[in-house]
Amino acid sequence: MINKKNFLSLTLVSCALFMELSFIGAVPTNGQEISAHKLSSETLSKELDALKLGHSDEVLQKEEKKEEINSLNTTEYEPASPNQALNNLSAFSVNFIPPGVGKPKHTVGAASRGKCPQDAAAVTTPVTPLIPNTSYGFTVAERPTFFVYLPETSATRAFFSLRDANEDYYYQTIFPIASNPGIISFKLPEDAPALEIGKTYNWSLVTICGQALRPGDPKVEGEIERIELDPAQMSKLESMSAFERATWYGLEGIWYDTLTAIATLKQSNPKNANIASTWEELLRSVGLEAISIQPLVQ
């Protein structure tokens, strides 16, 4: 028999149980069905996931857009990486485009021979300067390098001179040469005065056949002018590889620096057939077929 006291206790227990079940969602609350309450939770969870996914997609799209914009803002020239530079050597090619200035002139002195008298029987190709057929060429270097083919000779020395527009000697020196045939190079040393921008100089090389320099000794000559590059061009050159510089010099018609750049590559990569072919093609393009396969003499 349930008395008033027991009834009150049961009522309190039932209320507590109902409240606990309601709190965990096991019974309807505020008129909601249990299934609807669970669906609402699942929907909210899915919506949160969708928002997170949407945010990720938005971030990804922004990053892709940034990359697209960056690609549009890249400069016209991008220097090659070391690996790309090595791979590009296999496709190395230089086209020299003459600037269209200068006047044809004899590259071998009218009063000189192309070889020493004692070498007459052995020589087939005379002393030859590596210059275009106009004898005129540009450089951007303060102290450029000059190239001359020398046949086999008994001479042991050569005289190099550089004169300004007034025919005054700007620089002169005597230096030793090898007896075997080949292409020699002569770079103006640091103690030589730098070429002035915009000025033209006449250079010559004379093979000293005897004990002293004589008027009839083999002589070749050419003209050189130093030109100035703007800051943008200088910056571009500094970021280029050696073969990229050679290509650029050729397209700009800067003969002496084109020749020097390829010669440097040829000496650094003596077994590279493509560089050798590029060197030969360059010489043939300016009428130097006769010496195009001659070796570079150190």
C-alpha positions as CSV (number, residue, x, y, z in Angstrom):
1,M,0.0,0.0,0.0
2,I,1.4,3.3,-1.1
3,N,1.0,6.0,1.5
4,K,1.3,9.7,1.0
5,K,4.9,9.7,2.0
6,N,5.9,6.9,-0.5
7,F,3.9,8.6,-3.3
8,L,5.7,11.8,-2.8
9,S,9.1,10.0,-3.1
10,L,8.1,8.2,-6.3
11,T,7.0,11.4,-7.8
12,L,10.3,13.1,-7.1
13,V,12.2,10.2,-8.6
14,S,10.1,10.2,-11.7
15,C,10.6,13.9,-12.2
16,A,14.3,13.5,-11.9
17,L,14.4,10.6,-14.3
18,F,12.3,12.6,-16.9
19,M,14.6,15.6,-16.6
20,E,17.7,13.4,-17.1
21,L,16.2,11.7,-20.2
22,S,15.2,15.0,-21.6
23,F,18.6,16.4,-21.1
24,I,20.3,13.6,-23.2
25,G,17.6,13.8,-25.9
26,A,15.9,10.5,-25.2
27,V,12.5,12.1,-25.0
28,P,10.8,14.8,-26.9
29,T,11.4,18.4,-25.7
30,N,9.5,21.5,-26.7
31,G,7.3,19.5,-29.0
32,Q,10.2,18.1,-31.1
33,E,10.3,14.5,-32.1
34,I,13.4,12.5,-31.2
35,S,14.3,11.8,-34.8
36,A,14.0,15.5,-35.7
37,H,16.3,16.5,-32.8
38,K,18.9,14.0,-34.0
39,L,18.5,15.1,-37.6
40,S,19.1,18.7,-36.5
41,S,22.4,17.8,-34.8
42,E,23.5,15.8,-37.8
43,T,22.6,18.6,-40.2
44,L,24.4,21.2,-38.1
45,S,27.5,18.9,-38.1
46,K,27.3,18.5,-41.9
47,E,26.8,22.3,-42.4
48,L,29.9,23.0,-40.3
49,D,31.9,20.5,-42.3
50,A,30.6,22.1,-45.5
51,L,31.6,25.5,-44.2
52,K,35.1,24.2,-43.5
53,L,35.4,22.6,-46.9
54,G,34.1,25.8,-48.5
55,H,36.7,27.8,-46.7
56,S,39.5,25.4,-47.8
57,D,38.3,25.7,-51.4
58,E,38.2,29.4,-51.2
59,V,41.8,29.5,-49.8
60,L,42.9,27.2,-52.5
61,Q,41.3,29.3,-55.2
62,K,43.0,32.4,-53.8
63,E,46.4,30.7,-53.8
64,E,45.8,29.6,-57.4
65,K,44.8,33.1,-58.4
66,K,48.0,34.5,-56.7
67,E,50.1,32.1,-58.6
68,E,48.3,33.1,-61.9
69,I,49.0,36.8,-61.1
70,N,52.6,36.1,-60.3
71,S,53.1,34.3,-63.5
72,L,51.7,37.3,-65.4
73,N,54.1,39.6,-63.6
74,T,57.3,37.7,-64.3
75,T,60.0,39.5,-66.3
76,E,60.6,38.8,-69.9
77,Y,63.9,37.2,-69.2
78,E,64.5,34.5,-66.6
79,P,68.1,33.2,-66.1
80,A,68.5,29.5,-66.5
81,S,69.3,27.3,-63.5
82,P,72.6,25.4,-63.5
83,N,70.9,22.2,-64.7
84,Q,69.0,24.1,-67.4
85,A,72.3,25.7,-68.5
86,L,74.0,22.4,-68.9
87,N,71.0,21.0,-70.9
88,N,70.9,24.1,-73.1
89,L,74.5,23.6,-74.2
90,S,73.2,20.8,-76.4
91,A,71.1,23.3,-78.3
92,F,73.6,26.2,-78.2
93,S,73.6,28.4,-81.2
94,V,74.8,32.0,-81.9
95,N,73.8,34.2,-84.8
96,F,75.9,37.2,-85.3
97,I,73.9,40.1,-86.8
98,P,76.3,42.8,-88.1
99,P,75.4,46.3,-87.0
100,G,75.6,47.7,-90.5
101,V,78.4,50.2,-89.8
102,G,82.0,50.6,-90.7
103,K,83.7,50.6,-94.1
104,P,85.6,47.8,-95.8
105,K,89.3,48.1,-95.5
106,H,92.3,45.8,-96.0
107,T,93.0,43.7,-92.9
108,V,96.6,42.9,-94.1
109,G,98.9,45.9,-94.4
110,A,99.7,46.8,-98.0
111,A,103.4,46.9,-97.4
112,S,103.6,43.7,-95.4
113,R,103.7,40.0,-96.1
114,G,101.2,37.4,-94.7
115,K,104.1,35.3,-93.4
116,C,107.8,35.5,-92.5
117,P,110.3,34.9,-95.4
118,Q,111.8,31.9,-93.6
119,D,108.3,30.3,-93.2
120,A,107.3,30.7,-96.9
121,A,107.5,27.0,-97.7
122,A,105.5,25.8,-94.8
123,V,102.7,28.4,-94.7
124,T,99.4,27.9,-96.5
125,T,97.1,30.3,-94.6
126,P,98.6,33.7,-93.7
127,V,98.3,35.7,-90.5
128,T,94.5,36.5,-90.2
129,P,92.6,38.7,-87.7
130,L,89.3,37.3,-86.4
131,I,87.1,40.2,-87.4
132,P,84.2,40.8,-89.8
133,N,85.0,41.7,-93.4
134,T,84.3,45.4,-92.5
135,S,87.3,45.2,-90.1
136,Y,85.1,47.1,-87.7
137,G,83.6,45.7,-84.5
138,F,82.0,46.8,-81.2
139,T,82.8,45.9,-77.6
140,V,81.3,46.8,-74.2
141,A,84.5,45.8,-72.3
142,E,86.9,48.3,-70.9
143,R,89.8,46.0,-71.9
144,P,88.6,43.7,-74.6
145,T,90.3,40.6,-76.1
146,F,91.6,40.4,-79.6
147,F,92.0,37.2,-81.7
148,V,94.4,36.5,-84.5
149,Y,95.3,33.3,-86.4
150,L,99.0,32.7,-86.7
151,P,100.4,30.0,-89.0
152,E,103.3,27.8,-88.1
153,T,106.3,30.2,-87.7
154,S,109.8,30.5,-86.6
155,A,109.0,33.9,-85.0
156,T,108.8,33.9,-81.3
157,R,107.4,37.3,-80.6
158,A,104.6,39.6,-81.8
159,F,104.0,43.4,-81.4
160,F,100.5,44.6,-80.5
161,S,99.5,48.2,-80.6
162,L,96.4,50.3,-80.1
163,R,96.0,53.8,-81.6
164,D,93.4,56.4,-81.2
165,A,91.7,58.5,-83.8
166,N,94.7,60.9,-83.9
167,E,97.0,57.9,-84.7
168,D,98.6,58.4,-81.3
169,Y,99.7,55.1,-79.6
170,Y,97.2,54.4,-76.9
171,Y,98.9,51.2,-75.8
172,Q,101.7,48.9,-77.2
173,T,103.5,45.9,-76.1
174,I,105.6,42.9,-77.3
175,F,104.6,39.4,-76.1
176,P,105.8,35.8,-76.9
177,I,104.0,33.6,-79.3
178,A,104.0,29.8,-79.9
179,S,105.5,28.2,-83.0
180,N,102.6,25.9,-83.7
181,P,99.7,27.1,-85.8
182,G,96.5,28.3,-84.2
183,I,94.3,31.1,-83.0
184,I,95.9,33.3,-80.3
185,S,94.2,35.8,-78.0
186,F,95.5,38.9,-76.5
187,K,93.6,40.7,-73.8
188,L,94.4,44.3,-72.8
189,P,96.0,44.0,-69.3
190,E,94.9,45.8,-66.3
191,D,97.8,48.3,-66.6
192,A,96.6,49.3,-70.0
193,P,94.2,52.3,-70.2
194,A,90.6,51.5,-70.6
195,L,88.9,52.1,-73.9
196,E,86.7,55.2,-73.7
197,I,83.0,54.9,-74.5
198,G,82.1,56.1,-78.0
199,K,85.6,56.3,-79.3
200,T,87.1,54.2,-82.2
201,Y,90.6,52.7,-82.0
202,N,92.8,51.0,-84.5
203,W,94.6,47.9,-83.4
204,S,97.3,45.9,-85.1
205,L,99.4,42.9,-84.5
206,V,102.8,42.4,-86.2
207,T,104.7,39.1,-86.2
208,I,108.4,39.9,-85.5
209,C,110.2,37.7,-88.0
210,G,113.8,38.7,-87.0
211,Q,115.6,40.0,-84.0
212,A,113.8,43.4,-84.3
213,L,110.6,44.8,-85.6
214,R,110.8,45.7,-89.3
215,P,108.4,47.5,-91.7
216,G,107.8,44.4,-93.9
217,D,106.9,42.0,-91.1
218,P,103.4,40.4,-91.4
219,K,100.8,42.7,-90.0
220,V,97.1,42.6,-89.5
221,E,94.8,45.3,-88.2
222,G,91.2,46.2,-87.4
223,E,89.0,48.8,-85.7
224,I,87.2,48.6,-82.4
225,E,84.7,50.9,-80.7
226,R,83.5,50.7,-77.2
227,I,79.8,51.2,-76.7
228,E,77.8,51.7,-73.6
229,L,74.9,49.6,-72.3
230,D,72.0,51.0,-70.3
231,P,71.5,49.8,-66.6
232,A,68.7,47.4,-67.6
233,Q,71.0,45.7,-70.2
234,M,73.8,45.5,-67.7
235,S,71.6,43.9,-65.1
236,K,70.3,41.4,-67.6
237,L,73.9,40.4,-68.7
238,E,75.0,39.9,-65.1
239,S,72.2,37.3,-64.5
240,M,72.9,35.4,-67.8
241,S,75.0,32.3,-68.1
242,A,78.0,32.3,-70.4
243,F,76.2,30.8,-73.4
244,E,73.2,33.2,-72.9
245,R,75.6,36.1,-73.0
246,A,77.2,34.8,-76.2
247,T,73.8,34.6,-77.9
248,W,72.8,38.0,-76.7
249,Y,76.0,39.7,-77.9
250,G,75.6,38.1,-81.3
251,L,72.0,39.3,-81.7
252,E,73.2,42.8,-80.7
253,G,76.0,42.8,-83.2
254,I,78.7,43.2,-80.5
255,W,81.5,41.2,-82.3
256,Y,84.4,41.2,-80.0
257,D,82.4,40.1,-77.0
258,T,80.5,37.5,-79.0
259,L,83.8,36.0,-80.0
260,T,85.3,36.2,-76.5
261,A,82.2,34.5,-74.9
262,I,82.2,31.6,-77.3
263,A,86.0,31.2,-77.1
264,T,85.8,31.0,-73.3
265,L,83.1,28.3,-73.6
266,K,85.2,26.4,-76.1
267,Q,88.2,26.4,-73.9
268,S,86.2,25.4,-70.8
269,N,84.4,22.6,-72.7
270,P,87.0,21.3,-75.2
271,K,85.1,18.1,-75.9
272,N,81.7,19.7,-76.5
273,A,81.0,19.2,-80.2
274,N,78.1,21.7,-80.2
275,I,80.2,24.6,-78.9
276,A,82.9,23.7,-81.4
277,S,80.3,23.8,-84.2
278,T,78.9,27.1,-83.0
279,W,82.4,28.6,-83.1
280,E,83.1,27.3,-86.6
281,E,79.7,28.6,-87.9
282,L,80.4,32.0,-86.4
283,L,83.7,32.3,-88.2
284,R,82.2,31.1,-91.5
285,S,79.4,33.7,-91.2
286,V,82.0,36.5,-91.4
287,G,84.1,35.0,-94.2
288,L,86.7,33.2,-92.0
289,E,86.2,29.7,-93.4
290,A,89.9,29.1,-93.9
291,I,90.6,29.3,-90.2
292,S,87.3,28.1,-88.7
293,I,88.6,24.7,-87.6
294,Q,92.0,26.0,-86.3
295,P,92.6,25.3,-82.6
296,L,92.7,28.0,-79.9
297,V,96.2,28.3,-78.6
298,Q,96.6,29.0,-75.0
